[in-house]
Amino acid sequence: QVQLVESGGGLVQAGGSLRLSCVASGRNPFSSYDFGWYRQAPGKEREFVAAIIRSGGSTVYGNSVKGRFTISRDNAKNVLYLQMNTLKPEDTALYYCVIPLSYWGQGTQVTVSS
């Protein structure tokens, strides 16, 4: 069993930045998992945001965030990050930390005002 706890969400103006964090706890080492971020806006389907492999050496992004968001991880601290820059109102959503095909966090709300 793994617990994922997100933090760092909030209200920000368009053009601003936020950094989300996800702390993972469980029996297996943090470094043994690939991680991802997903988001879901009201009335919309969940959308892939970004993913990072165990070593942190490879990342992939959804088209809507490419060039603005950066996913990273600190395996020594058991923390996953999502740096979000140049935020847009359409980035407003509940953001989830994910271990693909296995575990989801409860989410942290990001609201971008125009």
C-alpha positions as CSV (number, residue, x, y, z in Angstrom):
1,Q,0.0,0.0,0.0
2,V,1.2,3.5,-0.9
3,Q,-0.1,6.8,0.3
4,L,0.2,9.9,-1.9
5,V,-0.4,13.3,-0.4
6,E,-0.4,16.3,-2.7
7,S,0.1,19.9,-1.6
8,G,0.9,23.3,-3.1
9,G,-2.4,24.1,-4.9
10,G,-4.1,27.4,-4.5
11,L,-5.5,30.5,-6.3
12,V,-3.2,32.3,-8.7
13,Q,-3.6,34.9,-11.4
14,A,-3.1,34.1,-15.1
15,G,0.6,34.2,-15.9
16,G,1.6,33.2,-12.4
17,S,3.4,30.1,-11.1
18,L,2.7,27.4,-8.6
19,R,4.7,24.3,-7.5
20,L,2.9,21.2,-6.5
21,S,4.4,18.6,-4.2
22,C,3.5,15.0,-3.6
23,V,4.9,13.0,-0.7
24,A,4.8,9.2,-1.0
25,S,4.9,6.7,1.8
26,G,4.8,3.0,1.8
27,R,6.7,-0.2,2.1
28,N,8.6,0.0,-1.2
29,P,11.3,2.6,-1.9
30,F,10.1,5.8,-3.5
31,S,12.7,5.3,-6.2
32,S,11.1,2.1,-7.3
33,Y,8.1,3.8,-8.8
34,D,7.4,5.8,-11.9
35,F,5.1,8.8,-11.2
36,G,2.7,11.0,-13.0
37,W,0.4,14.0,-12.6
38,Y,-3.1,14.1,-13.9
39,R,-5.8,16.7,-13.6
40,Q,-9.5,17.0,-13.8
41,A,-11.6,20.1,-14.4
42,P,-15.3,20.3,-13.5
43,G,-17.4,18.5,-16.2
44,K,-14.3,17.2,-18.0
45,E,-12.5,14.0,-18.2
46,R,-9.2,13.4,-16.4
47,E,-6.3,14.6,-18.4
48,F,-2.7,13.4,-18.4
49,V,-0.3,16.2,-17.4
50,A,3.2,14.7,-17.0
51,A,5.1,11.6,-16.0
52,I,8.6,10.8,-14.9
53,I,10.5,7.5,-14.7
54,R,12.1,6.1,-11.6
55,S,15.5,7.6,-12.0
56,G,14.1,10.9,-13.1
57,G,16.1,10.7,-16.3
58,S,13.1,10.8,-18.6
59,T,9.9,12.8,-18.6
60,V,6.9,13.2,-20.8
61,Y,4.2,15.9,-21.0
62,G,0.7,16.4,-22.2
63,N,0.5,18.8,-25.2
64,S,-1.5,21.4,-23.3
65,V,1.3,21.9,-20.7
66,K,4.4,21.2,-22.7
67,G,6.9,24.0,-22.3
68,R,5.2,25.5,-19.3
69,F,5.2,22.7,-16.7
70,T,8.2,20.7,-15.4
71,I,7.9,17.4,-13.5
72,S,10.8,16.4,-11.2
73,R,11.5,14.2,-8.2
74,D,13.8,14.0,-5.2
75,N,14.3,10.3,-4.5
76,A,16.2,11.2,-1.3
77,K,13.2,13.1,0.1
78,N,10.5,10.9,-1.4
79,V,8.9,13.9,-3.0
80,L,7.5,14.4,-6.5
81,Y,7.1,18.0,-7.9
82,L,5.2,19.8,-10.6
83,Q,6.5,23.3,-11.4
84,M,3.8,25.2,-13.2
85,N,4.6,28.4,-15.0
86,T,2.7,30.8,-17.2
87,L,-0.5,29.5,-15.8
88,K,-3.7,29.9,-17.8
89,P,-7.4,29.9,-16.6
90,E,-7.8,26.6,-18.5
91,D,-5.2,25.0,-16.1
92,T,-7.8,25.3,-13.4
93,A,-8.4,21.7,-12.1
94,L,-7.9,19.2,-9.3
95,Y,-4.4,17.9,-9.7
96,Y,-3.6,14.3,-8.8
97,C,-0.3,12.6,-8.0
98,V,-0.3,9.1,-9.5
99,I,1.6,5.9,-9.5
100,P,0.4,4.6,-12.9
101,L,-2.1,1.7,-12.8
102,S,-1.8,1.6,-9.0
103,Y,-2.4,4.5,-6.7
104,W,-3.9,8.0,-6.8
105,G,-3.7,10.8,-4.2
106,Q,-6.7,12.8,-3.1
107,G,-5.7,15.8,-5.3
108,T,-4.9,19.5,-4.7
109,Q,-7.0,22.3,-6.3
110,V,-5.4,24.8,-8.6
111,T,-7.5,27.8,-9.6
112,V,-6.2,30.3,-12.2
113,S,-8.0,33.6,-12.4
114,S,-8.1,35.7,-15.6
